[in-house]
Amino acid sequence: MQIQKIVSLIEKIEAKLTVLLCHNNADPDAIGAAYALSGLLNRLKPNLATEIAVASGPSKLSKKIITVLPIEIVDQPHINQADILFLVDTNNIRQLDLLYSKILPDQPLVVVDHHSSHPETEQLATLSVVDETASSTCEVVYRLFEEAEVKPSPDEAKALFLGIAFDTRHFVIANSGTFKVLTSLIDSGVDVQEILPILSLPIEFSERVARLKACNRIRILTLNNWLIALSHVSAYQASAARALISIGAHVAIVAGQKDEKIQVSFRATREFYLETGIHLGNDFAKPLGDFINGIGGGHSVSAGANGTGDIKACLRFCSKLISNKLKSPDFE
């Protein structure tokens, strides 16, 4: 069992302090998984102190969750002093931004995730608890609770439920196993009608403008009857990509540039993934991350990349990449 491997590692090194590390702009899945895992570790090893650290701070939605649940994020985590580190919902260690530089070469590292592993992270990991078939990292963490025969507290159950709801787009891409987990979390004290509204945020005026600009600047490729929408906005790339999917695109690629820094968001319909087998994280975001000298990754229908360079060259690369994947001629 994976939880027994984790406990054995903690006992072997006689760990007294662990820091759970989440990627930059940590989403509800990362925050919920880290919080619940911290609680599980505290119960299994009461003498183990835990801290949760988030690179560059949590997302806006995660901040809302933190105001509702007793989740404590440590601003100045004791990474150098930690006996063991957990990398939560983060497949590339460079997604930790400045926190990455604080990790010591010989520190034990446990990866808990549902993304496909990055080679660099695999090399650094002492132990990997990764399940790519899981809907979310929160689902992976819940399985650890099951293995340990420990029932999540009501707050932990809420955190896990919110993380799963977020990563499954409010259960649109959830599978039968995920729904079994959700049922168990409800039995642990989750009131669905009370908790789900937490994941709703009003759309700010500037976000609305970004969505409309993305539509105005759209370039559409028709490849084998698939509609590919490419656009660019200076902010809210992920929101703009979701908007393009909602109005009819099968794949949306939205880039943004500030100074030399580039951020790209990818979104696709479930239909596109199931019929083409194209995985946005592995097939688009990762190679784009290399192209723009940064990092990229994500899920089958939701991914992103960050780096530096020219936004026009970036979008041209994306056009050629998807054209090649769909075996169509390159476009100008």
N, C-alpha and C positions, 0 to 999 in steps of 0.2 A: 504493500500500500504506500502511496505517495506521502501521506501524512506521517507514516512511521519513519520514512526516510528523512523527512524534515526534522522530526523530533530526535532521531538518532544523531543527525549532524549537529544539532544544537547541543545535545548532551556530550558528544565527542569532543567538541571544542570548548565545552563549559561556558557557553555564551551567556553574557549578562545583559548585553544591549544589542538590539537590532534596529535598523532603520529600514522602513519600507519606502521605496523610491517610486514615484510616479512620473510619467512623461510630462513635457511642457503642455500647458493649457489643459490639464487633466480633466477628462470628461467624467460623467457620473459612473461609468463602468470602472474606471481606474480608482476613483475616490471610494466607491462602495466596496470594491474588492479589497482595497488596502485596509479600510476600516474594519471590515468583517474578519479579515485574516489576522489583523492585529488582536482582535478580541479572542479569536480561537487560540492563538499562540499564548496569550495571557492566561487562558484557562488550562491549557495543557502544561505550560511551564510558568507557574506563578512568579518565579524569581527573575523572569526575563522582562526587562524594560523594553518598551517599543516606542518608536517615533515614526510619524508619517511625514514624508517630505515630498513636495511637488515642485518640479522644475518650472520656473517662471510663473508660478501661481496656477490655481485651478481655473476652469472655464467659468463663464458667467452663470451657467446652469448649475455647475457644481457648487459655486458660492451660495446659491440659493438653498441647495440641499444641506450645506454645512450650517446654515442658520436654523434649519428645522431639526436636524439630527446632531447629537453630541460628538461630532467629528472634529478632532483637533489636528490642525496642520502646524507643524513646527517650522518657523521661519528660518531658524539657524540650527539645522539638524547636526548632530554629532557624528557625521559620517566617518571621519578619521578614527574615532574612538569605538566605533561599532565592531562587535565581534563577528557579526554576520549581517549581510545585506540581502534584502528581497527586492527584486526588480518586478514591479507589478504592472501588467497590461502595457508593457513596453518592450517591443521586440528588438529595438536598436538602442544600445546603451547611450548613443550620442544624442538621443532624444531627451536626455537629462540636462542638456545645456551646461551651465556652469557647475552643476552638481557632479557631473562626470569627472571633472578634474580633481575632486576631493576623494575619489575612490582610490584606495591603496592597491598595488598590484597583487598582494597576497591575501586580500580579504575574501572570505568565502561568500559566494554569490548564488542565491537561489532565484531562478526565473519562474514566475507564475503568470501564465499568459494563455491566450487563445489565438494569437497571430502566428504565422509561420516564422520560425526562428531565423534571425540574421546570423551569418557565419561568425562575425566578430563577437556577438553576444554568446553564441554557443561555445566559442573558445574560452571565454572568461567564466562561464557558468560552472559552479561546483555541482549544482543539481538543477535540472529543468523539469518543471511541472507544467507541461504545455499540451493542450488539447485543441487542435485546429477544428475539430468537429463541434466544439462547444459554441453556443451562441454569443458568449461573452466571458470575460475573465471572472465576473461574479458567479457565473455558473460553475466554472472550474473551482472556485473557492468553496462554493456550496458542497461540491463533491468531497472536498477535504473535511467539511463538517460531518458529512455522512460517514466517511471512513473512520473518523474519530468517535463516532456515535455521540456527537455533541449537538444539541439543538441550538440554533442561533437565537440570541436574545431578540425581543421585538424590534429594537432599533437596528440590530444587525440584519434582521430579516428585511426590514424596510430598505436599508441601504442596498442589499443584494437585489431586491425586487426592482428598485429604481434603476440600478445598473443594467439589469437584463432588459427592462422595458426600453431603456435608451438605446442600447446596442441592437435591439431587434426591431427598431422603429415602431415601438408600441406593439410588438408581437407580430408584425407583418411577416418577418422572416424567422420566426420561432419554429422549432420542430417539436415533435411529440415529447422528446426527452426534456426539452425546455419547459413545456407546459406541466410536466410532472414536478419539476423543481419549483415552478411558480405555485403549484397547489400546496406543496409542502411549506413554502414560505408564508402562504396565506394562513395555513394551520399554525404557524409560529407567531401570528399576531398582526399580519398585514391587512389593513382595511383598504382595498383597492380604490374605492371611490374617494377615500380621503387622501391617499398617497399619490395617485397618478397626476392630479393637477399641479403637483410640484414641478413636473417636467414641462410645464407650459410657461413660456415667457412672452410677454407682449413684444411685437416686432417694433423696434425703434425706428424713428423717422429715417435715420441715416442708412439703416439696413434695407428699408423699403426702397430708398433711392438706389442703393447698390444693386438690388434685384432688377429694377427697371433698367438701369444702365447696362447690366449684363444682357438683358433681352435686346436692347437697342444695338449693342455691339456684336451680336451673335453672328457666327459663321457656321453654316450647316453643311455637313458632309452626309451624303447618302451612300452607304456602303452595304451592298447586299440586302437592301430593304431595311437597314438599320439607320436611324437618324442620330447623327453624332453632332452635338452642339459644343462649339468652342467659343469662349468669350474671355473678357478680362475686366476686372474692377480693382480698385485700390484697397478695398477692404470687404469683409464678409464673403469671401470666395466660397466657403462651404454652403452658406445660405443661398447664394446665387445659383450654385450648382443644383441644389435641391429644388429651387424654383424652376429651373430649366427642365428638370425631370418631370415636375408636376404639370408642365404645360405641353408635354409631348415628346421630349427627347428620350431616346433609349440610353444614351450615354451623354454626360455633361462634363466638360473639362473647363474649369474657370481658373485663370491665373491672375496673380496680382504682384505688383512690384513696388517696393519702397527703397529708394536709393538703388543699391545693387542686389538687394535681397529679394528673392522670388518665393512666392508661396502658391502652390497649385492644389486645387481640390478636384477629386474625381468622384462622380456618382454614376450609378447605372441601375437599370431596372433588374428585378430578379429574373424576368424573362430573358433578358440579354445574357446574363451569366449562365443560366441553365441551358440555353440553346447553343451558345458559342463556346462555353467552357473558359472564357477569358476572365481571369481573376485580376481585378483592378490593382490590388496591392502588389501582387507578384509580377504581373505582365506589363503594367503601366508605371505605377508609382516607383518601384525599385529602380528600373532602368532610367527613368527620368531623374531620380535622385542622383544617380551616378553622372548623368549628363550635365546637371547643373551644379556639380561638385558639392552635393549635400546628402540628404537622406530621404528615403521614401519608403512607403509601405502601407499596409492597411488590410481591409477586408475584401471579400469578393465583389461587393457592390458599393463600397465606400472606402476611399483611400486618399492619401495626400503626400505631397513632397515639398521639401524646402531646400533652398540653395541660393546660388548667386548666378548672375549672368544677364542675358538679354531676354525680355519677355517674348518678343517676336520669334526669336530662335527657339525658345522653349515651346511655344505653341506649334511651330513648324515641326519640331521633333515629335510632339504628341500626334500630329496629323499623320506623319509618316509611320509612326509606331502602330497606330490603330489600323492604318491602311494595310500594312504588312501582316498584321495579325489576322485581318479578315480577308487576306489574299486578294486585295484590290490594288489597282495601279496607284502610285503615289500621286498626291494632289499638289498643285502649285501652292 
